[in-house]
Amino acid sequence: MLDARIYRAALVPVLLAVIVCAFSLGDQPAPVGTTLAPDAFSGTRATRDVDALATAYPRRRAGSAADAALARRIAATFRGMEPAYEVSTPTFSGETIDGERRLTTVLARQIGEPGPELVVVAHRDAADRGGRAELSGTAAMLALARVVAGGRLRRTITFVSTSGGSGGAAGARDLATRIAGNPIDAVLVLGDVGSRNPRRPLTVRWSEGSRLGPLRLKRTVDQAVRSEVSTDPGGPGLVTQWARLAFPGTVGEQGPLVAAGLPAVLLSASGERPPAASTPVDENRVEAYGRAALRTLVALDEGPFVGGGPTRDVVTLRKVLPAWAVRLLIGALLLAPLLVTIDGFARARRRRHPVSPWLGWIAAAAAPFALAAALATVLGITGLLTATPPAPVPDGAIPIDAAGRAGLIGTGLVFVAAVLARPLILRATGGRKGLEGPGAGAALLLAWCVLATLLWVVNPFAAALMVPAAHLWLALAAPELRLRRGVALLLVAVSLLPFLVAGLVLTGQYGLDPLGFAWALLLAVAGAHVGPLAWLFWSFVAGCALAAIVLAWRTRPPPAIETAEPRITVRGPATYAGPGSLGGTESALRR
């Protein structure tokens, strides 16, 4: 029922797309450098500030009284610098790890020459008591402000102390709206700059959206780190970049800034995740990372504009692969199974093989996932969970309390109940109980290819994960190919392997165990980081995967091939065609 000629002909564009991608590889943008040594930064004073602030405000959860008092102290420090900065302290309501709180942002602005501005951001709150290493970014920012005070930089620069960086990045999200109208050339986000043991990569450009921070800005900070910290800042591999672009999200404060179109990069010794509350602060590390931050600011101030906002380009083989080339390649890879599926669907309709009942079967298989996600969304809207920030949070920032356990158990029970109520759901969707026959294969391919095409329009990196299944399931759905059960199940397992790899990459990046992953997924859905359209889409993808597994399990074995020589029962030309072969002839009787 599936035409192999269409498949072979549709593979020709793949070769052309590969050639185009090979020629589209470009050099990485050159970093902006400077020859001036950042000797003015004092790591000793910054370390003293860390000790003083951590002692005075040991518990400073976002929106608490200590957090507000620390904001006032930071604002007073900016005002006390000579010459004083233009300081403002706007307040707003934001979602934190403790729910909705009233937060304060401190902005200290120094006016320079007209043109694109520089911004330095550091959050001051912490989820646990102490958090000295997490506070080192604020101390380094204050030290940088002292160095550049008095117009030592040509450009306008703004130092920002935010709250909510311990989870949800509410302060950075509010900041993105406040400076969206300004011409911003670069945003340097300071995280942990005091940890002795680095967790690479030290510069992060992940986003809450589908784009990444400018590669040129990241390379500029990387060069400063190499010069001052004398270590390799590291960088994500191609598989990690692909997984993070397929499923966007980050726990760093650069995330909402990049998602808003601002050129932002995070500099942190502990990488994207925050350091442990008990992590000690090393004065030498503060000195080194502070000098790297100052070198970055000086280079950006003296050099050309970084230019350009966030992109979706990935780095591979020390080259840059543009996003349009990725879209072209994935589209070409989806073309062959899509055309074969359309032709197979038309053949099934002409031969009157039922297809819609099996689409109903897939919808019924997706129902448990969709209903569980719908319950999680309701939990977030009604506020039954303690906190549901609209962005991923670090592991352990929101512990699994009684409400969290009830939410996990409730979503699990809804999933099980939907599985048990499968006959009712099948009746509602018009599906059949058994999944077999040519119509079932046509329905599976049709649903999968339509989903993959829609996803390709929105996110080609995520659509790439569906490409292996789109090709391998052609053999599974073809009625003329009778695969053995083991082979069919192996094809399904291989086709779903990209999703497993992406899941392992994400759990490793966020530092999650299986329970932590389930809890993070529940929070992402409840906080609308994974919106209704997204979880409904992925529910149908899961339904198709279940349909493929069932179809592979119920595949009919190929007919047995007789290997023994057949017994001859009738003599004839097949064995002997000479005289007398039929017997009773006149010549035979005479003999």
Residue pairs with C-beta under 8 A, 6 or more apart in sequence:
1 344
1 347
1 348
1 351
1 438
1 441
1 442
1 478
1 479
1 480
2 340
2 343
2 344
2 474
2 477
2 478
2 480
3 340
3 343
3 344
6 336
6 339
6 340
6 343
7 336
7 337
7 339
7 340
7 474
10 335
10 336
10 339
10 340
11 336
13 332
13 335
14 329
14 332
14 333
14 335
14 336
16 332
17 328
17 329
17 331
17 332
17 333
18 329
20 325
20 328
20 329
21 321
21 325
21 326
21 328
21 329
24 321
24 322
24 324
24 325
25 316
25 317
25 319
25 320
25 321
26 319
26 320
26 322
27 319
27 320
28 215
28 219
28 315
28 318
28 319
28 320
29 215
29 216
29 219
29 320
30 216
30 219
31 216
31 219
31 220
31 222
31 223
31 299
32 216
32 220
32 299
32 300
32 303
32 304
32 306
33 220
33 223
33 299
33 303
34 295
34 298
34 299
34 302
34 303
36 295
36 298
36 302
37 295
38 228
38 291
38 292
38 294
38 295
38 298
39 291
40 147
40 294
41 143
41 144
41 147
41 287
41 290
41 291
41 293
41 294
42 143
42 287
43 143
43 283
43 284
43 286
43 287
43 288
43 290
43 291
44 283
44 287
45 143
46 136
46 139
46 140
46 142
46 143
46 286
46 287
46 290
47 136
47 139
47 194
47 281
47 283
47 286
49 138
49 139
49 142
49 143
50 132
50 135
50 136
50 139
50 194
50 281
50 286
51 132
51 281
53 70
53 73
53 124
53 135
53 138
53 139
54 130
54 131
54 132
54 135
56 70
56 73
57 66
57 67
57 69
57 70
58 66
58 129
58 130
59 66
59 129
60 66
60 67
60 70
60 124
60 125
60 126
60 131
61 67
61 96
61 97
61 98
61 125
61 126
61 127
61 166
62 94
62 96
62 97
62 98
62 101
62 103
62 125
62 163
62 164
62 165
62 166
62 167
62 168
62 170
62 171
63 94
63 96
63 98
63 101
63 102
63 103
63 163
63 164
64 101
64 125
67 103
67 104
67 124
67 125
67 163
68 104
70 124
71 89
71 104
71 105
71 106
71 124
71 161
71 163
72 89
74 106
74 124
74 138
74 142
74 161
75 87
75 89
75 106
75 108
77 142
78 84
78 85
78 87
78 106
78 108
78 142
78 145
78 159
79 85
79 87
81 145
81 146
81 149
82 149
82 150
83 149
83 150
85 108
85 109
85 110
85 145
85 149
85 159
86 108
86 109
86 110
86 111
87 106
87 107
87 108
87 109
88 106
88 107
88 109
89 104
89 105
89 106
89 107
90 104
90 105
90 107
90 174
90 178
91 102
91 103
91 104
91 105
92 102
92 103
92 105
92 170
92 174
93 100
93 101
93 102
93 103
94 100
94 101
94 103
94 163
94 164
94 168
94 170
94 171
94 173
94 174
95 168
95 170
95 387
95 388
95 389
95 390
95 527
96 103
96 163
96 164
96 166
96 167
96 168
96 170
96 387
96 389
97 127
97 166
97 167
97 168
97 387
97 389
97 393
97 397
97 398
98 386
98 387
99 383
99 386
99 387
101 170
103 162
103 163
103 164
103 170
103 171
103 174
104 163
105 160
105 161
105 162
105 163
105 171
105 174
105 175
105 178
106 160
106 161
107 158
107 159
107 160
107 178
108 145
108 158
108 159
108 160
109 156
109 157
109 158
109 159
110 148
110 149
110 151
110 153
110 156
110 157
110 158
111 156
112 151
112 153
112 154
112 155
112 156
112 157
113 154
113 155
113 156
115 155
115 156
115 183
115 185
115 305
116 155
116 183
116 184
116 185
116 186
116 305
117 155
117 156
117 157
117 158
117 182
117 183
117 184
117 185
118 153
118 155
118 156
118 157
118 158
118 184
118 185
118 186
118 187
118 188
118 297
118 300
118 301
119 157
119 158
119 159
119 160
119 179
119 184
119 186
119 187
119 188
120 141
120 144
120 145
120 157
120 158
120 159
120 160
120 187
120 188
120 190
120 293
120 297
121 141
121 160
121 162
121 172
121 175
121 187
121 188
121 189
121 190
121 253
121 257
121 264
122 137
122 138
122 140
122 141
122 160
122 161
122 162
122 189
122 190
122 191
123 134
123 137
123 138
123 161
123 162
123 163
123 164
123 165
123 166
123 171
123 172
123 253
124 135
124 138
124 161
124 162
124 163
124 165
125 163
125 164
125 165
125 166
126 134
126 135
126 166
126 274
126 277
127 166
127 167
127 274
127 277
127 394
127 396
127 397
128 277
129 277
130 277
130 278
131 274
131 275
131 277
132 194
132 279
132 280
132 281
133 192
133 194
133 195
133 269
133 270
133 275
133 276
133 279
133 280
133 281
134 166
134 191
134 192
134 274
134 275
134 277
136 192
136 193
136 194
136 281
136 286
137 190
137 191
137 192
137 193
137 268
138 161
138 190
139 286
140 190
140 193
140 286
140 289
140 290
140 293
141 159
141 161
141 190
142 159
143 290
144 159
144 290
144 293
144 294
144 297
145 159
147 294
148 157
148 297
153 297
153 298
153 301
154 301
154 302
155 185
155 300
155 301
157 297
158 179
160 175
162 169
162 171
162 172
162 174
162 175
162 253
163 170
163 171
164 170
164 171
164 172
164 173
165 171
165 172
165 253
165 274
166 274
166 394
166 397
167 251
167 387
167 389
167 393
167 394
167 397
167 398
168 387
168 389
168 390
168 391
168 393
169 251
169 252
169 253
169 255
169 256
169 389
169 391
170 389
171 253
172 189
172 253
172 254
172 255
172 256
172 257
173 256
173 390
173 391
175 257
176 256
176 257
176 259
176 260
176 262
177 260
179 262
180 260
180 261
180 262
184 262
184 263
185 263
185 300
185 305
185 306
185 307
186 214
186 217
186 220
186 263
186 264
186 265
186 300
186 306
187 254
187 257
187 262
187 263
187 264
187 265
188 221
188 264
188 265
188 267
188 293
188 296
188 297
189 252
189 253
189 254
189 257
189 264
189 265
189 266
189 267
190 266
190 267
190 268
190 293
191 252
191 253
191 266
191 267
191 268
191 269
191 270
191 274
192 268
192 269
192 270
192 274
192 275
192 279
193 267
193 268
193 269
193 285
193 286
193 289
193 290
193 293
194 269
194 279
194 280
194 281
194 282
194 285
194 286
194 289
195 269
195 270
195 275
195 279
195 281
195 282
195 285
196 280
196 282
196 285
198 231
198 269
198 270
198 271
199 269
199 270
199 271
199 273
200 232
200 233
200 234
200 235
200 271
201 233
201 234
201 235
201 236
201 271
202 225
202 229
202 231
202 233
202 234
202 267
202 268
202 269
202 271
203 218
203 221
203 222
203 225
203 233
203 235
203 265
203 266
203 267
204 213
204 250
204 252
204 254
204 265
204 266
204 268
204 271
204 272
205 212
205 213
205 214
205 215
205 217
205 218
205 254
205 258
205 264
205 265
205 266
206 212
206 213
206 244
206 248
206 249
206 250
206 252
206 254
206 255
206 258
206 272
207 213
207 248
207 250
207 254
207 255
207 258
207 259
207 310
208 248
208 249
208 250
208 255
208 256
208 258
208 259
208 391
208 529
209 248
209 258
209 259
209 310
210 245
210 248
210 312
210 459
211 258
211 259
211 309
211 310
211 311
211 312
212 245
212 258
212 310
212 311
212 312
212 313
213 254
213 258
213 263
213 264
213 265
213 310
214 263
214 265
214 306
214 308
214 309
214 310
214 311
215 311
215 313
215 315
215 320
216 306
216 307
216 308
217 263
217 264
217 265
217 306
218 265
220 296
220 299
220 300
220 306
221 233
221 265
221 267
221 292
221 296
222 233
222 235
223 299
224 292
224 293
224 295
224 296
224 299
225 231
225 233
225 267
225 289
225 292
226 232
226 233
227 292
227 295
228 288
228 289
228 291
228 292
228 295
229 285
229 288
229 289
229 292
230 288
235 315
236 244
238 314
238 315
238 316
239 501
239 505
240 505
240 509
241 314
241 315
242 314
242 461
242 464
242 502
243 501
243 502
243 505
243 506
243 509
244 250
244 505
244 506
244 509
245 312
245 314
245 459
245 461
245 462
246 459
246 461
246 462
246 464
246 465
246 502
247 462
247 502
247 506
249 255
249 391
249 392
249 524
249 529
250 272
250 391
250 392
251 272
251 273
251 274
251 391
251 392
251 393
251 394
251 510
252 266
252 268
252 272
253 266
254 264
254 265
254 266
255 391
256 391
257 264
258 264
258 310
259 310
261 309
261 310
262 309
262 310
263 306
263 308
263 309
263 310
266 272
267 289
267 292
267 293
267 296
269 275
269 285
269 289
270 279
272 509
273 394
273 395
273 510
273 511
274 394
300 306
311 323
312 323
312 326
312 461
313 320
313 321
313 322
313 323
314 320
314 321
314 323
314 326
315 321
323 460
326 460
326 461
326 464
327 456
327 460
330 456
330 460
330 461
330 463
330 464
330 467
331 456
331 460
333 464
333 467
333 470
333 471
334 449
334 452
334 453
334 456
334 463
334 466
334 467
334 470
336 471
337 445
337 449
337 470
337 471
337 473
337 474
338 449
338 452
338 453
338 470
340 445
340 474
341 442
341 445
341 446
341 449
341 474
344 441
344 442
344 445
344 477
345 355
345 442
345 445
345 446
348 355
348 438
348 439
348 442
349 355
351 438
353 437
353 438
353 439
353 442
354 432
354 437
354 439
355 439
355 442
355 443
355 446
356 430
356 443
357 430
357 431
357 432
357 439
357 443
358 431
358 432
358 435
358 439
358 440
358 442
358 443
358 444
358 547
359 431
359 443
359 446
359 447
360 426
360 429
360 430
360 431
360 432
361 426
361 429
361 431
361 432
361 435
361 440
361 443
361 547
362 431
362 443
362 444
362 447
362 540
362 543
362 544
362 547
363 425
363 429
363 431
363 540
363 543
364 422
364 425
364 426
364 429
364 431
364 543
365 542
365 543
365 544
365 546
365 547
366 539
366 540
366 542
366 543
366 544
367 418
367 425
367 429
367 539
367 543
368 414
368 415
368 416
368 418
368 419
369 415
369 535
369 538
369 539
369 542
369 543
370 535
370 536
370 539
371 414
371 415
371 418
372 411
372 412
372 414
372 415
372 418
373 411
373 525
373 530
373 532
373 535
373 536
373 539
374 532
375 410
375 411
375 414
376 407
376 411
376 522
376 525
376 526
377 525
377 526
377 528
377 532
377 535
378 384
379 385
379 388
379 407
379 410
379 522
379 526
380 388
380 525
380 526
380 527
380 528
384 403
384 406
384 407
385 403
385 404
385 407
385 523
385 526
386 398
386 401
386 403
386 404
387 398
388 523
388 526
388 527
388 528
389 398
389 523
389 527
390 527
390 528
390 529
391 527
391 529
392 510
392 520
392 523
392 524
392 529
393 520
393 523
394 510
394 511
395 510
395 511
395 512
395 516
395 520
396 516
398 404
398 519
398 523
400 408
400 515
400 519
404 519
404 522
407 522
407 526
408 518
408 519
408 522
411 522
418 425
423 433
425 431
426 432
426 433
434 554
435 547
435 550
435 551
435 554
436 551
436 554
437 479
438 479
440 477
440 547
440 551
441 476
441 477
441 478
441 479
441 551
442 477
443 547
444 473
444 476
444 477
444 544
444 547
444 548
444 551
445 470
445 473
445 474
445 477
447 540
447 543
447 544
447 547
448 466
448 469
448 470
448 473
448 541
448 544
449 470
451 466
451 537
451 540
451 541
451 544
452 463
452 466
452 467
452 470
453 463
454 537
455 462
455 463
455 466
455 537
456 463
464 498
465 498
465 499
465 502
466 541
468 494
468 495
468 497
468 498
469 492
469 495
469 496
469 545
469 548
471 495
472 491
472 492
472 494
472 495
473 491
473 492
473 495
473 548
475 481
475 483
475 491
476 483
476 488
476 491
476 492
476 548
476 551
476 552
476 555
477 551
482 555
482 556
482 557
482 558
482 559
483 491
483 552
483 555
483 558
484 555
484 557
484 558
485 552
485 553
485 555
485 557
488 551
488 552
488 553
488 555
489 549
489 552
489 553
491 552
492 545
492 548
492 549
492 552
495 548
496 545
503 517
506 512
506 517
507 513
507 516
507 517
510 516
510 520
512 520
521 530
523 529
524 530
525 535
568 574
568 575
571 581
571 582
572 581
572 582
573 581
579 585
579 587
579 588
580 587
580 588
